[in-house]
Structure formats: C-alpha cells, structure tokens
Amino acid sequence: MIEVSDIYKSFGENEVLKGISAQFEPGKISLIIGGSGSGKSTLLKCMVGLHQPDSGKVIYDGTEFTRLSFEERIPIRKEIGMLFQNSALFDSMTVEQNIIFSLEMFTDMSKSEKIDRANFCLERVDLAGKNDLYPSELSGGMKKRVGIARAITMTPKYLFCDEPNSGLDPQTSILIDELIKDITEEFNTTTIVVTHDMNSVMGIGDYILFLYQGKKAWEGSNKEIAHTDIQELNDFVFASPFMKVVKKSL
Amino acid sequence: MFFTDFGKYLLLIKAVFKKPEKWRIYWKEIFLSMDNIGVGSLSLVAIISTFIGAVMTMQIAFQLVSDLIPSSIIGQINRDSSILELSPTITALVLAGKVGSSISSQIGSMRVSEQIDALEIMGINAPGYLILPKVIAGITMVPLLVIISIFLAIFGGLAGGALSGAVTPADYIMGITGDFNGYTVSVAMVKAFVFGFVITSISAYQGFYVRGGSLEVGQASTKSVVISCITILACDYIITALML
C-alpha cells in the first residue's frame, strides 16, 4: 500500500500541491485525474521521488520514502515500475536491451535468463519477436507497450503510469488499459495512473482521486463518479460532447 | 547566480564519483565514450594540428629575418610552442566544440525525454552512469590526442617549412632535436588532463540540468561550448603560471 499524507509542493511562487492525502491499495488501479495544471504529474513525481515535497510524507508499506537518502531508496525503487508519458525508452538501446537494463544493473542473472525474462515481458505485452528493434522504429502504441514491458521486468510491487493513453487512438488506449488491469491483477501491484482519459476512468478506475487547483476535490470509485454533485468534477468528467450524451443516459 | 551554478556543479561531480552499481556496465560505456571522444575526433585534430604546425613555421621564419639567428631555431620554437601551448589548447578548444556540444545535447535530450527520470526511478545513479564514463574517456583520450597533435604539429612544421622554403628539413630537424626539455611535455599532459575533465564535466552539467524542450537543449549545448572554452583558457593561464 502507498500512503501520501499532507503533501505540499511549490515551484517558486507557484504552489502546485496544497495538502494532498490519499491511500492507494494493492491489487487495485488508482487513477489521479484533474485538469491541466491541477498537480497530477507533480503528485506522481513526489510519490516516486523525482520531486521532493516541501512537506508531507510518502509511505510505502510502512516505510517513509520521503525521509530516505538516494541509497536508502534503492530497495524500494527496485520494486517500482513506471510507464512515462512519452515512454522514455533509451534511444541508444534496442527493445531487448531496454527491458533487461535493470536486470543487468541489479541482478546476477545469466545472459540466457535475462533474455528469457525479456521474451516473457515482450510476450506479456504482445510484442514477441520485436527484441532487436530500436525505439525509433516503433509506433507510439508499441513504445508504450515496451515501456510497460520494461516496467514489469523486475516484477514490481508498485506500478506508476503517467498518462499512458496520451497520443494514442481509442482502440490502442483500451488495449493499454486492459494491459495495465491484467498486470495489476497478475502481480497484485499497487497501480497508480495519472490520466485525462475518460474511457480509463470508466473502465479501470477502482479508486479515483480528483485534484482541482492542487487540492483533493473528490475521491471515490468509477461507479460513484457519475453521481456526484461536485461542480468541478462534473465539468471535468462531462466536458466532451460524447460524455454529455452518456450523462443524459445515466 | 555563479555561486549557485558552481555549487550545483560540485554536487553533480560528487554524485558522478559515487561507487558504480556494476563496473562491467560502466566499462562498456567508458569504451564507447573513448571511441567517440578519441577515435571520433582524431581526423579533425590531425588536420588542424598539421596545418597549425605548418603555418607556425612559416610565420616564425617570416619574423626571424636576421643573419644572426640560425634557422634551426624555427624548429625549436615551433616544437616548444606546440608542446606547451598550441597542441593542448587548440585541441581542447576544438574538442569543446565537437565533443562538448555532443555530450551536452545527448544528455540534455535524455533529460527532456524523461530518460534520466527513468534511470533514477530504476534506482540507478544517473550522474554516475551517464557522466562518469565520459569524464574518464575525456581525461584519458584528450592527453592521447594532444600527444598525437604535438607530433603532427611538429611534422606539419617540417612539411610546411620544406614546401614553402622557409626552412630546410635539415635545419628544422636540428632545431626540434636540440635542447629538448622533457618537463614541457609534463606541462602539456597536465593541461590535457585538466582540459579533458573541464570539457566533459561542464558540458555534461549543462545537459544534465536542462529544463524545457529542444530549444533549451540547443541553448545548453551552445552555453556548454562557451563556458568550456573560457574555463579552458583560464585553466591554461593558471597551469602555466604554476608550472613554468
């Protein structure tokens, strides 16, 4: 379980997070949603240690992550998998090298064991046989899937996804969502997804945290989200013409 | 501003020299960087050094128009100038442009595309993994390039002198072999070592802390070349003042 408690974060004069607290359960997909500039990605980066919060705590299964030094964080970081918005694959490495990179750094596995693991991860994301391609040879959706394969290489306990559907067509988005759902169930990971995508909200959101202007404005499940009377949340969720039609049918 | 940047630079250098996670991976990166910095810059350094040696010889000959001065002195001046100043400094300035901008833009692109964030989340010491191999390659390959540059500048002087008729090969060879002080080579090697560190660490620093997009990566690359060149010239003065 991951717990964030009273997180504050500012960049200069701009106060981005204003006392966010939440709990994220294992085996469930937790979505952080909100408009642009609401602090979603900043919260995610505070949770994984890319930003240091000005105050507040991030606790991984009882261990206060925010107090640890870089070296002390390494055991927890080995249990973290992250899918970045632009996949963040290493350009100079092939798909296979990207996937086995953390194994090479932190394990003493033999070459054949590492390749077997890479093949398993690639099969898991339906990209078997793409081992020798470079990131520049992949489509956006394939990059995301390689990103997921890289994230699950070390069998993570915690999986973070920063806008996994951005720039993808609706069908590929659904495939990515299903993949995240399957992996969460298979590995019992605590999965946290930052997204704008309403299909994801309705499809995979076991727990949803809505941020508005740096504050927690609402939390609940995807079954509850359509029936709230919070104006900001309704404005956000039902902004598109399609969602307005959906709302009328509810 | 200067002190903030300098403090950040020192903290980055401290992180660079932390114990590597796995030396085997680092060695691979070190050899790749050596190939990039050393072999990749060899032809450029060779062309520049040869021509500078040739031009130096002709200019020294032009200025020493006196029957009282033996023409062998042309070779001697060219040799000492090449060893002490021209080869280390010109090679370093050329490498600051070629290698420095490449390092800065490579690391900067990794920063803006979140590849450095990905390394950090994996628990890898990103400054160590990305910068240490380049610094080691810099402090080993720049001295080697400077040695090659010295030989080619002296050879260029021989060829330039002979072709232009400024000095005969016999006089030139007499000049470069007479009164040789080995200490000058030590000074050149100290300069090359320091310049190698300056070029790689400053450009890596500029790339590592880029914020924004491709425009900022380009700006960081330009800035790394400018700061490296100024630092090289300042270090050149300090080392010369201390050692000579």
Interface residues (C-beta under 8 A of the other chain):
Chain A: K45 V48 G49 L50 F70 R73 I74 R77 K78 I80 M82 F84 Q85 N86 A88 L89 F90 D91 F101 S102 E104 M105 F106
Chain B: E21 K22 I25 S109 M110 S113 E114 Q115 D117 A118 E120 I121 M122 G123 I124 N125
